[in-house]
Amino acid sequence: MMKTAVKFLNLFIIVSVLSCKETPKNESKEVLQDTAVVGYDIPESWIQKRVKDASEKLNATEAGKIVWKAMEAHGGLENWYGNGYLSMRFNYMPLDGKGIRDSYQTIDTWNNKARHHSVLDTTATYGWDGNEAWVKAKDSTSFAYDTKFWALTPLYFSGQPFVFDGEGVQLELLEQRTFNDELQDVVKVSYAPGTGAAPDDYYIMYINTKTKLVDAFRYIVSYPEYFPNGGHNPEKITVTQGTTTVDGIVLATGFKTYWTVTDGEPGEYITKIEVSEIKFEPQLKEDYFSKPEGAILVE
């Protein structure tokens, strides 16, 4: 939930703003049957350079070394970018029943574009094309939430630690702590001024010292549309509820989110998240992330 546009990817080519695109169940197959497709046309040399640059940058600091090892434990940055487009169903369910966000999405993790489709109505869709947010739906009730904000937010749950390799990312090593009876390395992620749409956001990752996987993370939301006068929401902590391995990448199959209390401990349980139908797509139809005919731009 949290950052909608984010970390500019540390590239000689592309400046990013995170985004997610959804592909409803079986929809990608239907798309491929009736339209020309393009492959994941990121040259291998570009991926190798990005991985090399990220490795050099991260391994230059103690905090960065821990994040790099987490990336390796989760399947490696090379696989993350080389697998293609990440698709999943992300069902975000506040326990009070308000603000439920359930959609199929597909994400271009390299170019930071996204497209979502409603689970209930696959003709209702929205996305981020890298520059503009758009939505196409029968009426405003199709997506009763800020689609511009949410387009990239699920990636900041499911994409950790890979989403922290870009320009503007600042890492700070905090004191180790025990969480869920496991010793954790603790790394705070913040952003340089002017980075992304919400540079005041932060994340605090709990990285298991044995498995090197991300067990949990604390975070705030400082999205300017929500907080035009500055500030942020109270801190939350999101805890991984299981993992699966897809094309070599270890991804969470669910999360539980709590308000944090003293010293970052979980307090009230507030949100359940289920992540399913996870896959990587090597091909999509051309202009899949572009604003379709009949869609409107989201200001």
C-alpha positions as CSV (number, residue, x, y, z in Angstrom):
1,M,0.0,0.0,0.0
2,M,2.3,2.6,0.2
3,K,4.3,4.0,-2.5
4,T,2.7,4.6,-5.7
5,A,5.4,5.9,-7.7
6,V,8.8,5.0,-6.6
7,K,12.4,4.5,-6.8
8,F,13.9,5.6,-9.9
9,L,15.6,2.6,-11.3
10,N,19.4,2.8,-11.2
11,L,19.8,2.8,-15.0
12,F,21.4,4.4,-17.8
13,I,18.0,4.2,-19.5
14,I,14.8,4.5,-17.6
15,V,13.5,6.6,-14.8
16,S,10.9,4.8,-12.9
17,V,7.6,5.2,-11.1
18,L,6.4,2.0,-9.8
19,S,3.4,0.4,-11.2
20,C,1.3,-2.6,-11.3
21,K,-0.8,-4.2,-14.0
22,E,-3.3,-6.9,-13.5
23,T,-4.1,-9.8,-15.5
24,P,-7.3,-11.6,-14.5
25,K,-7.3,-15.3,-14.2
26,N,-6.5,-16.8,-17.6
27,E,-6.8,-13.4,-19.2
28,S,-3.2,-13.3,-20.4
29,K,-3.8,-16.5,-22.4
30,E,-6.8,-15.0,-24.0
31,V,-4.9,-11.9,-24.9
32,L,-2.1,-13.9,-26.5
33,Q,-4.6,-15.7,-28.7
34,D,-6.1,-12.8,-30.4
35,T,-3.3,-10.2,-30.7
36,A,0.3,-9.8,-31.7
37,V,2.6,-10.1,-28.8
38,V,6.0,-8.7,-28.0
39,G,8.6,-10.4,-25.8
40,Y,10.2,-9.1,-22.7
41,D,12.6,-7.1,-24.8
42,I,15.1,-6.1,-22.2
43,P,18.6,-7.0,-23.5
44,E,20.5,-9.4,-21.4
45,S,23.4,-7.0,-21.4
46,W,21.2,-4.3,-19.7
47,I,20.1,-6.8,-17.0
48,Q,23.7,-7.8,-16.4
49,K,24.8,-4.2,-16.1
50,R,22.0,-3.4,-13.7
51,V,22.8,-6.4,-11.5
52,K,26.5,-5.4,-11.5
53,D,25.7,-1.8,-10.6
54,A,23.3,-2.9,-7.8
55,S,25.8,-5.4,-6.4
56,E,28.6,-2.8,-6.3
57,K,26.4,-0.2,-4.7
58,L,24.8,-2.5,-2.1
59,N,28.0,-4.3,-1.2
60,A,29.7,-1.0,-0.4
61,T,27.8,-0.7,2.9
62,E,27.0,-3.1,5.8
63,A,23.2,-2.4,5.4
64,G,23.5,-2.9,1.6
65,K,25.3,-6.2,2.0
66,I,22.4,-7.5,4.0
67,V,19.9,-6.4,1.4
68,W,22.0,-7.9,-1.4
69,K,22.1,-11.2,0.5
70,A,18.3,-11.0,0.9
71,M,17.9,-10.5,-2.9
72,E,20.1,-13.5,-3.5
73,A,18.0,-15.6,-1.0
74,H,14.8,-14.5,-2.7
75,G,16.1,-15.7,-6.1
76,G,18.5,-13.0,-7.3
77,L,18.1,-9.7,-9.1
78,E,19.0,-11.2,-12.4
79,N,16.1,-13.6,-12.3
80,W,13.8,-10.9,-11.0
81,Y,14.3,-8.8,-14.0
82,G,15.0,-11.6,-16.5
83,N,11.8,-13.6,-15.9
84,G,9.5,-11.0,-17.5
85,Y,6.3,-9.5,-16.3
86,L,5.1,-10.4,-12.8
87,S,1.3,-11.2,-12.6
88,M,-0.7,-12.0,-9.5
89,R,-4.0,-11.6,-7.7
90,F,-3.5,-9.3,-4.7
91,N,-6.5,-9.3,-2.3
92,Y,-6.2,-6.6,0.3
93,M,-8.8,-7.1,3.0
94,P,-9.1,-4.6,5.9
95,L,-10.8,-6.4,8.8
96,D,-13.3,-3.6,9.2
97,G,-14.6,-4.3,5.7
98,K,-13.7,-0.8,4.4
99,G,-11.3,-0.2,1.5
100,I,-11.1,-3.8,0.2
101,R,-8.9,-3.9,-2.9
102,D,-9.0,-7.1,-4.9
103,S,-7.6,-7.2,-8.4
104,Y,-5.5,-9.1,-10.9
105,Q,-2.4,-7.2,-11.8
106,T,0.6,-7.5,-14.1
107,I,3.7,-5.4,-13.5
108,D,6.6,-4.5,-15.7
109,T,9.3,-4.5,-13.0
110,W,11.8,-3.0,-15.4
111,N,9.9,-0.1,-16.9
112,N,7.7,0.3,-13.9
113,K,4.3,0.1,-15.6
114,A,1.2,-1.6,-14.3
115,R,-2.3,-2.7,-15.2
116,H,-5.1,-3.9,-12.9
117,H,-8.3,-5.7,-13.6
118,S,-11.3,-6.1,-11.3
119,V,-11.9,-9.6,-10.0
120,L,-15.6,-9.1,-10.4
121,D,-15.6,-7.4,-13.8
122,T,-12.7,-7.9,-16.1
123,T,-13.8,-5.0,-18.3
124,A,-13.0,-2.7,-15.4
125,T,-9.3,-1.9,-15.5
126,Y,-6.8,0.8,-14.5
127,G,-3.1,1.3,-14.8
128,W,0.0,3.3,-14.9
129,D,1.8,3.6,-18.2
130,G,5.0,5.0,-16.8
131,N,3.8,8.6,-17.1
132,E,0.1,8.8,-16.5
133,A,-2.5,6.9,-14.5
134,W,-5.8,5.9,-16.3
135,V,-9.0,4.0,-15.5
136,K,-11.7,2.4,-17.6
137,A,-14.8,1.3,-15.8
138,K,-18.6,1.6,-15.9
139,D,-18.8,3.9,-13.0
140,S,-16.9,5.1,-9.9
141,T,-18.1,2.1,-7.8
142,S,-15.9,-0.3,-9.8
143,F,-12.8,0.9,-8.0
144,A,-13.8,2.7,-4.8
145,Y,-10.2,3.6,-3.9
146,D,-7.4,5.8,-5.3
147,T,-6.3,3.7,-8.3
148,K,-3.3,6.0,-9.0
149,F,-1.9,5.4,-5.5
150,W,-2.7,1.7,-5.6
151,A,-1.3,0.9,-9.1
152,L,2.2,0.3,-7.8
153,T,1.5,-0.2,-4.1
154,P,1.2,-4.1,-4.1
155,L,4.6,-4.3,-5.6
156,Y,6.0,-2.7,-2.5
157,F,4.7,-5.7,-0.5
158,S,5.4,-8.5,-2.9
159,G,8.6,-7.1,-4.5
160,Q,10.7,-6.7,-1.4
161,P,13.7,-6.7,-1.3
162,F,14.1,-6.3,-5.1
163,V,12.4,-2.9,-5.2
164,F,15.2,-1.3,-3.1
165,D,18.0,-1.4,-5.7
166,G,17.3,2.0,-7.4
167,E,18.5,5.6,-7.3
168,G,17.5,7.6,-4.3
169,V,17.3,4.6,-2.0
170,Q,19.0,5.2,1.3
171,L,19.8,2.3,3.6
172,E,20.5,2.3,7.3
173,L,21.5,-0.7,9.4
174,L,19.6,-0.8,12.7
175,E,20.2,-3.0,15.8
176,Q,19.3,-6.7,15.4
177,R,16.1,-7.8,17.1
178,T,14.2,-11.0,17.7
179,F,10.9,-11.3,15.9
180,N,8.6,-14.3,16.0
181,D,11.4,-16.1,17.9
182,E,13.9,-15.6,15.1
183,L,16.9,-13.2,15.1
184,Q,16.5,-10.5,12.4
185,D,18.8,-8.1,10.7
186,V,17.0,-4.8,10.6
187,V,17.5,-2.4,7.7
188,K,15.7,1.0,7.3
189,V,15.0,2.1,3.8
190,S,14.3,5.8,3.1
191,Y,14.6,8.1,0.1
192,A,16.5,11.1,-1.0
193,P,14.5,14.3,-1.4
194,G,12.7,14.4,-4.7
195,T,12.7,10.6,-5.2
196,G,9.4,9.3,-6.5
197,A,5.9,10.5,-5.5
198,A,6.3,10.1,-1.8
199,P,9.9,10.6,-0.8
200,D,9.0,10.8,2.9
201,D,7.9,7.1,3.0
202,Y,10.1,4.6,4.8
203,Y,10.3,0.9,5.3
204,I,12.1,-1.1,8.0
205,M,12.8,-4.6,6.8
206,Y,13.2,-7.6,9.2
207,I,15.6,-10.0,7.4
208,N,15.9,-13.4,9.0
209,T,19.6,-14.0,9.9
210,K,19.3,-17.7,9.0
211,T,17.1,-17.8,5.8
212,K,18.0,-14.2,4.6
213,L,14.3,-13.9,3.6
214,V,12.2,-10.8,4.5
215,D,10.0,-12.0,7.4
216,A,8.3,-8.6,8.0
217,F,8.5,-4.9,7.3
218,R,7.3,-1.7,9.0
219,Y,6.3,1.3,7.0
220,I,4.4,4.5,6.8
221,V,2.4,6.1,4.0
222,S,3.2,9.8,3.3
223,Y,1.4,10.1,-0.1
224,P,0.9,13.8,-0.7
225,E,-2.6,13.3,-2.1
226,Y,-3.5,11.9,1.4
227,F,-1.3,14.3,3.3
228,P,-1.2,17.6,1.4
229,N,0.2,19.5,4.4
230,G,2.9,16.9,5.1
231,G,2.9,14.1,7.7
232,H,2.0,10.5,7.3
233,N,-0.2,7.7,8.7
234,P,0.7,5.8,11.9
235,E,3.3,3.1,11.4
236,K,2.2,-0.4,10.5
237,I,4.0,-3.7,10.4
238,T,3.3,-6.3,7.7
239,V,4.3,-10.0,8.4
240,T,4.8,-12.6,5.7
241,Q,2.4,-15.5,6.0
242,G,4.0,-18.1,3.7
243,T,6.0,-18.2,0.6
244,T,6.1,-19.9,-2.8
245,T,8.9,-20.2,-5.4
246,V,7.9,-19.1,-9.0
247,D,10.6,-19.4,-11.7
248,G,13.3,-19.3,-9.1
249,I,11.9,-16.3,-7.2
250,V,10.7,-16.6,-3.6
251,L,7.5,-14.6,-3.1
252,A,5.0,-14.3,-0.3
253,T,1.6,-15.9,-0.6
254,G,0.0,-13.7,2.1
255,F,0.6,-11.1,4.7
256,K,-0.9,-9.8,8.0
257,T,-0.7,-6.1,8.8
258,Y,-0.9,-4.6,12.3
259,W,-0.6,-1.2,13.8
260,T,2.8,-1.0,15.5
261,V,3.0,-0.2,19.2
262,T,6.0,0.5,21.4
263,D,9.4,-0.4,19.8
264,G,7.7,-1.5,16.6
265,E,5.9,-4.5,18.0
266,P,2.7,-5.6,16.4
267,G,-0.4,-4.2,18.0
268,E,-4.0,-4.5,16.6
269,Y,-4.4,-6.8,13.6
270,I,-6.0,-4.7,10.9
271,T,-5.5,-6.2,7.4
272,K,-5.3,-9.6,5.8
273,I,-3.7,-10.0,2.4
274,E,-3.8,-13.0,0.1
275,V,-1.5,-13.2,-2.9
276,S,-2.3,-15.9,-5.4
277,E,-2.1,-16.9,-9.1
278,I,1.5,-15.7,-9.2
279,K,3.4,-16.1,-12.4
280,F,5.9,-14.4,-14.7
281,E,4.8,-13.7,-18.3
282,P,7.5,-13.6,-21.0
283,Q,5.1,-11.9,-23.4
284,L,2.2,-9.5,-23.5
285,K,0.3,-7.8,-26.2
286,E,1.8,-4.6,-27.6
287,D,0.8,-1.5,-25.7
288,Y,-0.7,-3.5,-22.9
289,F,0.1,-0.8,-20.3
290,S,-1.1,2.1,-22.5
291,K,-4.4,3.9,-21.9
292,P,-7.0,1.9,-23.8
293,E,-9.8,3.5,-25.9
294,G,-12.5,4.8,-23.6
295,A,-10.3,5.2,-20.6
296,I,-9.9,8.5,-18.8
297,L,-6.8,9.9,-17.2
298,V,-6.6,10.0,-13.4
299,E,-5.4,13.4,-12.0
